[in-house]
Amino acid sequence: MPQLNPSPWFATLMMTWMILLILMLMKTTVHNPLNPVTPYSSTTKPNPWLWPW
C-alpha cells in the first residue's frame, strides 16, 4: 500500500528523538565547562547519565 505522507507514529518518533538529542546537547554544553579537557574517571564520575564513558 503506497504512502504519500509519512505515518503519524514516524513523525512522533522523529520529534521524540529530536527532543532527546536537544536535551543531551544541552546537558553536554552545561556540564562541559566544569571539566572541558579530561572526563571524570570511572570511580569519581558523579552520574553515568551525564558522563557515559
C-alpha distance matrix in Angstrom:
0.0 3.8 6.6 9.9 12.0 12.6 12.4 15.8 16.8 16.4 18.7 21.0 21.2 22.1 24.7 26.2 26.6 28.2 30.6 31.5 32.2 34.3 36.2 36.9 38.1 40.3 41.8 42.5 44.2 46.2 47.5 48.0 51.3 52.8 52.6 51.0 52.3 52.4 50.1 51.6 52.6 50.9 53.9 54.3 50.8 50.5 46.8 44.2 41.5 43.4 44.5 42.0 44.1
3.8 0.0 3.8 6.5 9.2 10.4 11.2 14.8 16.3 15.3 17.1 19.9 20.3 20.6 23.1 25.1 25.3 26.4 29.1 30.3 30.6 32.5 34.8 35.5 36.4 38.6 40.4 40.9 42.3 44.5 45.9 46.3 49.5 51.3 51.0 49.3 50.6 51.0 48.8 50.6 51.8 50.4 53.4 53.6 50.0 49.8 46.2 43.7 40.8 42.4 43.5 41.2 43.3
6.6 3.8 0.0 3.8 5.5 6.7 7.9 11.4 13.3 12.2 13.5 16.5 17.2 17.3 19.6 21.8 22.2 23.1 25.7 27.1 27.5 29.2 31.5 32.4 33.2 35.3 37.2 37.9 39.2 41.3 42.9 43.3 46.4 48.2 48.2 46.5 48.0 48.4 46.3 48.0 49.4 48.1 51.1 51.1 47.4 47.1 43.5 41.1 38.1 39.6 40.9 38.8 41.0
9.9 6.5 3.8 0.0 3.8 6.8 9.1 12.1 14.6 13.3 13.6 17.0 18.1 17.5 19.4 22.1 22.5 22.9 25.5 27.3 27.5 28.8 31.3 32.5 32.9 34.9 37.1 37.7 38.7 40.8 42.7 43.0 46.0 48.0 48.1 46.2 47.8 48.6 46.6 48.5 50.2 49.1 52.1 51.9 48.2 47.8 44.2 42.1 38.9 40.1 41.5 39.6 41.9
12.0 9.2 5.5 3.8 0.0 3.8 6.4 8.8 11.6 10.3 10.0 13.4 14.8 14.2 15.8 18.6 19.3 19.5 21.9 23.9 24.3 25.4 27.9 29.2 29.7 31.5 33.7 34.6 35.5 37.5 39.4 39.9 42.8 44.8 45.1 43.3 45.1 45.9 43.8 45.7 47.4 46.4 49.2 48.9 45.1 44.6 41.1 39.1 35.8 36.9 38.5 36.8 39.3
12.6 10.4 6.7 6.8 3.8 0.0 3.8 6.5 8.4 6.6 7.0 10.4 11.2 10.9 12.9 15.4 15.9 16.6 19.0 20.7 21.1 22.6 24.9 26.1 26.8 28.7 30.7 31.5 32.7 34.7 36.4 37.0 40.0 41.9 42.0 40.4 42.1 42.7 40.5 42.2 43.9 42.8 45.6 45.3 41.6 41.1 37.5 35.5 32.3 33.5 35.1 33.3 35.7
12.4 11.2 7.9 9.1 6.4 3.8 0.0 3.8 5.6 5.3 6.6 8.9 10.1 11.0 12.7 14.5 15.7 16.9 18.8 20.3 21.4 23.0 24.8 26.1 27.3 29.0 30.7 31.9 33.3 35.0 36.6 37.5 40.6 42.1 42.4 41.1 42.9 43.2 40.8 42.2 43.7 42.4 45.0 44.8 41.1 40.4 36.7 34.7 31.5 33.1 34.8 33.0 35.6
15.8 14.8 11.4 12.1 8.8 6.5 3.8 0.0 3.8 5.4 5.1 6.2 8.6 9.9 10.6 12.3 14.3 15.4 16.6 18.4 20.0 21.2 22.7 24.4 25.8 27.0 28.7 30.3 31.6 32.9 34.7 35.9 38.9 40.3 40.9 39.8 41.9 42.3 39.7 40.9 42.7 41.3 43.7 43.3 39.6 38.6 34.9 33.2 29.9 31.4 33.5 31.9 34.8
16.8 16.3 13.3 14.6 11.6 8.4 5.6 3.8 0.0 3.8 5.5 5.0 6.0 8.6 9.8 10.4 12.2 14.2 15.3 16.4 18.2 19.9 21.0 22.4 24.2 25.6 26.9 28.5 30.2 31.4 32.8 34.1 37.3 38.5 38.9 38.0 40.0 40.0 37.3 38.3 39.8 38.3 40.7 40.5 36.8 35.8 32.1 30.2 27.0 28.9 30.8 29.0 32.0
16.4 15.3 12.2 13.3 10.3 6.6 5.3 5.4 3.8 0.0 3.8 5.4 5.0 6.2 8.6 9.8 10.5 12.3 14.3 15.3 16.4 18.4 20.0 21.0 22.5 24.3 25.7 26.9 28.5 30.1 31.5 32.5 35.7 37.1 37.2 36.0 37.8 38.0 35.5 36.9 38.4 37.0 39.7 39.5 35.8 35.2 31.5 29.4 26.3 27.9 29.5 27.6 30.3
18.7 17.1 13.5 13.6 10.0 7.0 6.6 5.1 5.5 3.8 0.0 3.8 5.4 5.1 6.2 8.6 9.9 10.6 12.4 14.3 15.3 16.5 18.4 20.0 21.0 22.5 24.4 25.7 26.9 28.5 30.3 31.3 34.2 35.9 36.3 35.0 37.1 37.6 35.3 36.7 38.6 37.5 40.1 39.5 35.8 35.0 31.4 29.7 26.2 27.5 29.4 27.9 30.8
21.0 19.9 16.5 17.0 13.4 10.4 8.9 6.2 5.0 5.4 3.8 0.0 3.8 5.5 5.1 6.2 8.6 9.9 10.6 12.3 14.2 15.4 16.5 18.4 20.0 21.1 22.6 24.4 25.8 26.9 28.6 30.0 33.0 34.3 34.9 34.0 36.3 36.5 33.9 35.1 36.9 35.7 38.0 37.4 33.7 32.6 29.0 27.4 23.9 25.4 27.6 26.3 29.4
21.2 20.3 17.2 18.1 14.8 11.2 10.1 8.6 6.0 5.0 5.4 3.8 0.0 3.8 5.4 5.1 6.2 8.7 9.9 10.6 12.3 14.3 15.4 16.5 18.3 20.0 21.1 22.5 24.3 25.7 27.0 28.2 31.4 32.6 32.9 31.9 33.9 34.0 31.3 32.5 34.1 32.8 35.3 34.9 31.2 30.4 26.7 24.8 21.5 23.2 25.0 23.3 26.3
22.1 20.6 17.3 17.5 14.2 10.9 11.0 9.9 8.6 6.2 5.1 5.5 3.8 0.0 3.8 5.4 5.1 6.2 8.6 9.8 10.5 12.3 14.2 15.2 16.4 18.3 19.9 20.9 22.4 24.2 25.7 26.5 29.6 31.2 31.4 30.1 32.1 32.5 30.2 31.7 33.6 32.6 35.3 34.7 31.0 30.4 26.9 25.0 21.6 22.7 24.5 23.0 25.7
24.7 23.1 19.6 19.4 15.8 12.9 12.7 10.6 9.8 8.6 6.2 5.1 5.4 3.8 0.0 3.8 5.4 5.1 6.2 8.6 9.9 10.6 12.3 14.2 15.3 16.5 18.4 19.9 21.0 22.4 24.3 25.5 28.4 29.9 30.6 29.5 31.9 32.4 30.1 31.5 33.6 32.8 35.2 34.3 30.5 29.5 26.1 24.8 21.2 22.0 24.2 23.3 26.3
26.2 25.1 21.8 22.1 18.6 15.4 14.5 12.3 10.4 9.8 8.6 6.2 5.1 5.4 3.8 0.0 3.8 5.5 5.2 6.2 8.6 9.9 10.6 12.3 14.3 15.3 16.6 18.4 20.0 21.0 22.5 24.0 27.1 28.2 28.9 28.1 30.5 30.7 28.0 29.0 31.0 30.0 32.2 31.4 27.7 26.6 23.0 21.6 18.0 19.3 21.6 20.6 23.8
26.6 25.3 22.2 22.5 19.3 15.9 15.7 14.3 12.2 10.5 9.9 8.6 6.2 5.1 5.4 3.8 0.0 3.8 5.4 5.0 6.1 8.6 9.8 10.5 12.2 14.1 15.3 16.4 18.2 19.8 21.0 22.0 25.3 26.5 26.8 25.7 27.8 28.0 25.5 26.8 28.7 27.8 30.4 29.7 26.0 25.3 21.8 20.0 16.6 17.7 19.5 18.2 21.1
28.2 26.4 23.1 22.9 19.5 16.6 16.9 15.4 14.2 12.3 10.6 9.9 8.7 6.2 5.1 5.5 3.8 0.0 3.8 5.4 5.1 6.1 8.6 9.9 10.5 12.2 14.2 15.2 16.4 18.2 19.9 20.8 23.7 25.4 25.9 24.6 26.9 27.6 25.4 27.1 29.4 28.9 31.4 30.4 26.6 25.9 22.7 21.3 17.8 18.0 20.1 19.4 22.2
30.6 29.1 25.7 25.5 21.9 19.0 18.8 16.6 15.3 14.3 12.4 10.6 9.9 8.6 6.2 5.2 5.4 3.8 0.0 3.8 5.5 5.1 6.2 8.6 9.9 10.5 12.3 14.2 15.3 16.3 18.3 19.7 22.5 23.9 24.9 24.0 26.7 27.2 24.8 26.1 28.5 28.0 30.2 28.9 25.1 24.0 20.7 19.9 16.1 16.4 19.0 18.8 22.0
31.5 30.3 27.1 27.3 23.9 20.7 20.3 18.4 16.4 15.3 14.3 12.3 10.6 9.8 8.6 6.2 5.0 5.4 3.8 0.0 3.8 5.5 5.1 6.2 8.6 9.8 10.6 12.3 14.3 15.3 16.5 17.9 21.1 22.1 22.7 22.1 24.5 24.6 21.9 23.0 25.3 24.5 26.8 25.7 21.9 21.0 17.6 16.4 12.7 13.4 15.8 15.2 18.5
32.2 30.6 27.5 27.5 24.3 21.1 21.4 20.0 18.2 16.4 15.3 14.2 12.3 10.5 9.9 8.6 6.1 5.1 5.5 3.8 0.0 3.8 5.4 5.1 6.1 8.5 9.8 10.5 12.2 14.1 15.3 16.1 19.3 20.8 21.0 19.8 22.1 22.6 20.3 22.0 24.3 24.0 26.6 25.5 21.7 21.3 18.2 16.8 13.4 13.2 15.1 14.6 17.4
34.3 32.5 29.2 28.8 25.4 22.6 23.0 21.2 19.9 18.4 16.5 15.4 14.3 12.3 10.6 9.9 8.6 6.1 5.1 5.5 3.8 0.0 3.8 5.4 5.1 6.1 8.6 9.8 10.5 12.1 14.2 15.1 17.8 19.6 20.5 19.3 22.0 23.0 20.9 22.6 25.4 25.5 27.7 26.1 22.4 21.6 18.8 18.1 14.6 13.8 16.2 16.5 19.3
36.2 34.8 31.5 31.3 27.9 24.9 24.8 22.7 21.0 20.0 18.4 16.5 15.4 14.2 12.3 10.6 9.8 8.6 6.2 5.1 5.4 3.8 0.0 3.8 5.4 5.0 6.2 8.6 9.9 10.4 12.2 14.0 16.7 17.8 19.0 18.5 21.4 21.9 19.5 20.6 23.4 23.2 25.2 23.4 19.7 18.5 15.6 15.4 11.7 11.0 14.0 14.6 17.8
36.9 35.5 32.4 32.5 29.2 26.1 26.1 24.4 22.4 21.0 20.0 18.4 16.5 15.2 14.2 12.3 10.5 9.9 8.6 6.2 5.1 5.4 3.8 0.0 3.8 5.4 5.1 6.2 8.7 9.8 10.6 11.8 15.1 16.1 16.6 15.9 18.4 18.7 16.2 17.6 20.2 20.1 22.3 20.9 17.1 16.5 13.6 12.8 9.4 8.5 10.8 11.3 14.2
38.1 36.4 33.2 32.9 29.7 26.8 27.3 25.8 24.2 22.5 21.0 20.0 18.3 16.4 15.3 14.3 12.2 10.5 9.9 8.6 6.1 5.1 5.4 3.8 0.0 3.8 5.4 5.0 6.1 8.5 9.9 10.3 13.3 15.1 15.6 14.3 16.9 18.0 16.2 18.1 21.1 21.6 24.0 22.2 18.6 18.3 16.0 15.4 12.4 10.6 12.4 13.4 15.7
40.3 38.6 35.3 34.9 31.5 28.7 29.0 27.0 25.6 24.3 22.5 21.1 20.0 18.3 16.5 15.3 14.1 12.2 10.5 9.8 8.5 6.1 5.0 5.4 3.8 0.0 3.8 5.4 5.2 6.0 8.5 9.9 12.2 13.9 15.3 14.5 17.7 18.8 17.0 18.5 21.8 22.5 24.3 22.1 18.5 17.6 15.6 15.9 12.8 10.6 13.2 15.0 17.5
41.8 40.4 37.2 37.1 33.7 30.7 30.7 28.7 26.9 25.7 24.4 22.6 21.1 19.9 18.4 16.6 15.3 14.2 12.3 10.6 9.8 8.6 6.2 5.1 5.4 3.8 0.0 3.8 5.6 5.1 6.0 8.2 11.0 11.7 13.0 13.0 16.1 16.6 14.3 15.3 18.5 19.0 20.6 18.4 14.8 13.8 11.8 12.3 9.5 7.0 9.9 12.0 14.6
42.5 40.9 37.9 37.7 34.6 31.5 31.9 30.3 28.5 26.9 25.7 24.4 22.5 20.9 19.9 18.4 16.4 15.2 14.2 12.3 10.5 9.8 8.6 6.2 5.0 5.4 3.8 0.0 3.8 5.5 5.3 5.7 9.0 10.3 10.7 9.9 12.8 13.6 11.7 13.5 16.8 17.8 19.8 17.7 14.3 14.2 12.6 12.6 10.5 7.4 8.8 11.0 12.9
44.2 42.3 39.2 38.7 35.5 32.7 33.3 31.6 30.2 28.5 26.9 25.8 24.3 22.4 21.0 20.0 18.2 16.4 15.3 14.3 12.2 10.5 9.9 8.7 6.1 5.2 5.6 3.8 0.0 3.8 5.7 5.4 7.4 9.8 10.9 9.7 13.1 14.7 13.7 15.7 19.2 20.7 22.5 20.0 16.9 16.6 15.6 16.0 14.0 10.7 12.2 14.7 16.3
46.2 44.5 41.3 40.8 37.5 34.7 35.0 32.9 31.4 30.1 28.5 26.9 25.7 24.2 22.4 21.0 19.8 18.2 16.3 15.3 14.1 12.1 10.4 9.8 8.5 6.0 5.1 5.5 3.8 0.0 3.8 5.8 6.9 8.3 10.5 10.6 14.2 15.4 14.1 15.3 18.9 20.3 21.5 18.7 15.7 14.7 14.0 15.3 13.4 10.0 12.2 15.2 17.1
47.5 45.9 42.9 42.7 39.4 36.4 36.6 34.7 32.8 31.5 30.3 28.6 27.0 25.7 24.3 22.5 21.0 19.9 18.3 16.5 15.3 14.2 12.2 10.6 9.9 8.5 6.0 5.3 5.7 3.8 0.0 3.8 5.7 5.7 7.4 8.3 11.7 12.3 10.6 11.5 15.2 16.7 17.9 15.0 12.0 11.5 11.2 12.6 11.4 7.7 9.2 12.7 14.2
48.0 46.3 43.3 43.0 39.9 37.0 37.5 35.9 34.1 32.5 31.3 30.0 28.2 26.5 25.5 24.0 22.0 20.8 19.7 17.9 16.1 15.1 14.0 11.8 10.3 9.9 8.2 5.7 5.4 5.8 3.8 0.0 3.8 5.4 5.6 4.9 8.4 9.8 9.0 11.1 14.7 16.8 18.4 15.7 13.1 13.6 13.5 14.3 13.5 9.7 10.0 13.1 13.7
51.3 49.5 46.4 46.0 42.8 40.0 40.6 38.9 37.3 35.7 34.2 33.0 31.4 29.6 28.4 27.1 25.3 23.7 22.5 21.1 19.3 17.8 16.7 15.1 13.3 12.2 11.0 9.0 7.4 6.9 5.7 3.8 0.0 3.8 5.4 5.2 8.9 10.9 11.1 12.8 16.5 19.0 20.1 17.0 15.0 15.2 15.9 17.3 16.7 12.9 13.3 16.7 17.1
52.8 51.3 48.2 48.0 44.8 41.9 42.1 40.3 38.5 37.1 35.9 34.3 32.6 31.2 29.9 28.2 26.5 25.4 23.9 22.1 20.8 19.6 17.8 16.1 15.1 13.9 11.7 10.3 9.8 8.3 5.7 5.4 3.8 0.0 3.8 6.3 9.3 10.0 9.7 10.3 14.0 16.6 17.1 13.8 12.1 12.2 13.6 15.5 15.5 11.8 12.0 15.7 16.0
52.6 51.0 48.2 48.1 45.1 42.0 42.4 40.9 38.9 37.2 36.3 34.9 32.9 31.4 30.6 28.9 26.8 25.9 24.9 22.7 21.0 20.5 19.0 16.6 15.6 15.3 13.0 10.7 10.9 10.5 7.4 5.6 5.4 3.8 0.0 3.8 5.9 6.2 6.5 7.9 11.4 14.4 15.4 12.5 11.0 12.3 13.7 14.9 15.5 11.9 10.9 14.2 13.7
51.0 49.3 46.5 46.2 43.3 40.4 41.1 39.8 38.0 36.0 35.0 34.0 31.9 30.1 29.5 28.1 25.7 24.6 24.0 22.1 19.8 19.3 18.5 15.9 14.3 14.5 13.0 9.9 9.7 10.6 8.3 4.9 5.2 6.3 3.8 0.0 3.8 6.2 7.4 10.2 13.5 16.4 18.1 15.6 13.8 15.3 16.0 16.5 16.7 13.1 11.9 14.8 14.1
52.3 50.6 48.0 47.8 45.1 42.1 42.9 41.9 40.0 37.8 37.1 36.3 33.9 32.1 31.9 30.5 27.8 26.9 26.7 24.5 22.1 22.0 21.4 18.4 16.9 17.7 16.1 12.8 13.1 14.2 11.7 8.4 8.9 9.3 5.9 3.8 0.0 3.8 6.7 9.8 12.4 15.6 17.5 15.6 14.3 16.7 17.6 17.6 18.4 15.1 13.1 15.4 13.8
52.4 51.0 48.4 48.6 45.9 42.7 43.2 42.3 40.0 38.0 37.6 36.5 34.0 32.5 32.4 30.7 28.0 27.6 27.2 24.6 22.6 23.0 21.9 18.7 18.0 18.8 16.6 13.6 14.7 15.4 12.3 9.8 10.9 10.0 6.2 6.2 3.8 0.0 3.8 6.6 8.7 12.1 14.0 12.4 11.5 14.3 15.5 15.3 16.8 13.9 11.2 13.4 11.3
50.1 48.8 46.3 46.6 43.8 40.5 40.8 39.7 37.3 35.5 35.3 33.9 31.3 30.2 30.1 28.0 25.5 25.4 24.8 21.9 20.3 20.9 19.5 16.2 16.2 17.0 14.3 11.7 13.7 14.1 10.6 9.0 11.1 9.7 6.5 7.4 6.7 3.8 0.0 3.8 6.4 9.1 11.4 9.8 8.2 11.1 11.9 11.5 13.1 10.5 7.6 9.8 8.1
51.6 50.6 48.0 48.5 45.7 42.2 42.2 40.9 38.3 36.9 36.7 35.1 32.5 31.7 31.5 29.0 26.8 27.1 26.1 23.0 22.0 22.6 20.6 17.6 18.1 18.5 15.3 13.5 15.7 15.3 11.5 11.1 12.8 10.3 7.9 10.2 9.8 6.6 3.8 0.0 3.8 6.5 7.9 6.1 4.9 8.3 9.8 10.1 12.5 10.3 7.5 10.0 8.5
52.6 51.8 49.4 50.2 47.4 43.9 43.7 42.7 39.8 38.4 38.6 36.9 34.1 33.6 33.6 31.0 28.7 29.4 28.5 25.3 24.3 25.4 23.4 20.2 21.1 21.8 18.5 16.8 19.2 18.9 15.2 14.7 16.5 14.0 11.4 13.5 12.4 8.7 6.4 3.8 0.0 3.8 5.4 5.5 5.9 9.7 11.3 10.9 14.0 12.7 9.5 10.8 8.6
50.9 50.4 48.1 49.1 46.4 42.8 42.4 41.3 38.3 37.0 37.5 35.7 32.8 32.6 32.8 30.0 27.8 28.9 28.0 24.5 24.0 25.5 23.2 20.1 21.6 22.5 19.0 17.8 20.7 20.3 16.7 16.8 19.0 16.6 14.4 16.4 15.6 12.1 9.1 6.5 3.8 0.0 3.8 5.8 5.9 9.3 10.1 9.1 12.7 12.5 9.4 9.6 7.8
53.9 53.4 51.1 52.1 49.2 45.6 45.0 43.7 40.7 39.7 40.1 38.0 35.3 35.3 35.2 32.2 30.4 31.4 30.2 26.8 26.6 27.7 25.2 22.3 24.0 24.3 20.6 19.8 22.5 21.5 17.9 18.4 20.1 17.1 15.4 18.1 17.5 14.0 11.4 7.9 5.4 3.8 0.0 3.8 6.0 8.6 10.5 10.7 14.4 14.1 11.7 12.6 11.3
54.3 53.6 51.1 51.9 48.9 45.3 44.8 43.3 40.5 39.5 39.5 37.4 34.9 34.7 34.3 31.4 29.7 30.4 28.9 25.7 25.5 26.1 23.4 20.9 22.2 22.1 18.4 17.7 20.0 18.7 15.0 15.7 17.0 13.8 12.5 15.6 15.6 12.4 9.8 6.1 5.5 5.8 3.8 0.0 3.8 6.1 9.0 10.3 13.5 12.5 10.6 12.6 11.9
50.8 50.0 47.4 48.2 45.1 41.6 41.1 39.6 36.8 35.8 35.8 33.7 31.2 31.0 30.5 27.7 26.0 26.6 25.1 21.9 21.7 22.4 19.7 17.1 18.6 18.5 14.8 14.3 16.9 15.7 12.0 13.1 15.0 12.1 11.0 13.8 14.3 11.5 8.2 4.9 5.9 5.9 6.0 3.8 0.0 3.8 5.8 7.0 9.9 8.7 6.9 9.2 9.3
50.5 49.8 47.1 47.8 44.6 41.1 40.4 38.6 35.8 35.2 35.0 32.6 30.4 30.4 29.5 26.6 25.3 25.9 24.0 21.0 21.3 21.6 18.5 16.5 18.3 17.6 13.8 14.2 16.6 14.7 11.5 13.6 15.2 12.2 12.3 15.3 16.7 14.3 11.1 8.3 9.7 9.3 8.6 6.1 3.8 0.0 3.8 6.9 9.0 8.1 8.1 10.6 11.8
46.8 46.2 43.5 44.2 41.1 37.5 36.7 34.9 32.1 31.5 31.4 29.0 26.7 26.9 26.1 23.0 21.8 22.7 20.7 17.6 18.2 18.8 15.6 13.6 16.0 15.6 11.8 12.6 15.6 14.0 11.2 13.5 15.9 13.6 13.7 16.0 17.6 15.5 11.9 9.8 11.3 10.1 10.5 9.0 5.8 3.8 0.0 3.8 5.4 5.5 6.3 8.2 10.4
44.2 43.7 41.1 42.1 39.1 35.5 34.7 33.2 30.2 29.4 29.7 27.4 24.8 25.0 24.8 21.6 20.0 21.3 19.9 16.4 16.8 18.1 15.4 12.8 15.4 15.9 12.3 12.6 16.0 15.3 12.6 14.3 17.3 15.5 14.9 16.5 17.6 15.3 11.5 10.1 10.9 9.1 10.7 10.3 7.0 6.9 3.8 0.0 3.8 5.4 4.9 4.9 7.5
41.5 40.8 38.1 38.9 35.8 32.3 31.5 29.9 27.0 26.3 26.2 23.9 21.5 21.6 21.2 18.0 16.6 17.8 16.1 12.7 13.4 14.6 11.7 9.4 12.4 12.8 9.5 10.5 14.0 13.4 11.4 13.5 16.7 15.5 15.5 16.7 18.4 16.8 13.1 12.5 14.0 12.7 14.4 13.5 9.9 9.0 5.4 3.8 0.0 3.8 5.6 5.8 9.4
43.4 42.4 39.6 40.1 36.9 33.5 33.1 31.4 28.9 27.9 27.5 25.4 23.2 22.7 22.0 19.3 17.7 18.0 16.4 13.4 13.2 13.8 11.0 8.5 10.6 10.6 7.0 7.4 10.7 10.0 7.7 9.7 12.9 11.8 11.9 13.1 15.1 13.9 10.5 10.3 12.7 12.5 14.1 12.5 8.7 8.1 5.5 5.4 3.8 0.0 3.8 6.2 9.2
44.5 43.5 40.9 41.5 38.5 35.1 34.8 33.5 30.8 29.5 29.4 27.6 25.0 24.5 24.2 21.6 19.5 20.1 19.0 15.8 15.1 16.2 14.0 10.8 12.4 13.2 9.9 8.8 12.2 12.2 9.2 10.0 13.3 12.0 10.9 11.9 13.1 11.2 7.6 7.5 9.5 9.4 11.7 10.6 6.9 8.1 6.3 4.9 5.6 3.8 0.0 3.8 5.6
42.0 41.2 38.8 39.6 36.8 33.3 33.0 31.9 29.0 27.6 27.9 26.3 23.3 23.0 23.3 20.6 18.2 19.4 18.8 15.2 14.6 16.5 14.6 11.3 13.4 15.0 12.0 11.0 14.7 15.2 12.7 13.1 16.7 15.7 14.2 14.8 15.4 13.4 9.8 10.0 10.8 9.6 12.6 12.6 9.2 10.6 8.2 4.9 5.8 6.2 3.8 0.0 3.8
44.1 43.3 41.0 41.9 39.3 35.7 35.6 34.8 32.0 30.3 30.8 29.4 26.3 25.7 26.3 23.8 21.1 22.2 22.0 18.5 17.4 19.3 17.8 14.2 15.7 17.5 14.6 12.9 16.3 17.1 14.2 13.7 17.1 16.0 13.7 14.1 13.8 11.3 8.1 8.5 8.6 7.8 11.3 11.9 9.3 11.8 10.4 7.5 9.4 9.2 5.6 3.8 0.0
